[in-house]
Amino acid sequence: MVGDPFTAYGRARERSPIARVLTPGLPPLWTLTRHEGARAMLADARFAITSGSFLRPDVPEDCLPYMRTMSEMDGPEHLRLRRLVAPAGRRRSRRGSRGRRPGTSRRIVQDLSAGLAGG
């Protein structure tokens, strides 16, 4: 699947509307292979995403808070973060920042390097 995901997913769609997927480091999971099924599932409240919905790899307990995503947040917490990141996702904003990215990235790497070197 990794080498040619389009062909692999195409075959899975032809065979069945649902497929069992094996992913290294995680237990087997089921995935919907067709658009209609995915839309129906996303509209069904029984499949709402909650903090208990996510499978976590075997990591130390103290690392788990750092693996949390916005998808796991509800209500005000999610809305606050979404409002913070939404402007960066707008096409006009991305286009305007295109020229700044290399310099910004370079500065971040330099700052990290200096911090690791004790400077």
Secondary structure, 3 states (H helix, E strand, C coil): CCCCHHHHHHHHHHHCCEEEECCCCCCCEEEECCHHHHHHHHHCHHHCCCHHHCCCCCCCHHHHHHHCCHHHCCHHHHHHHHHHHHHHHCHHHHHHHCCCHHHHHHHHHHHHHHHHCCC
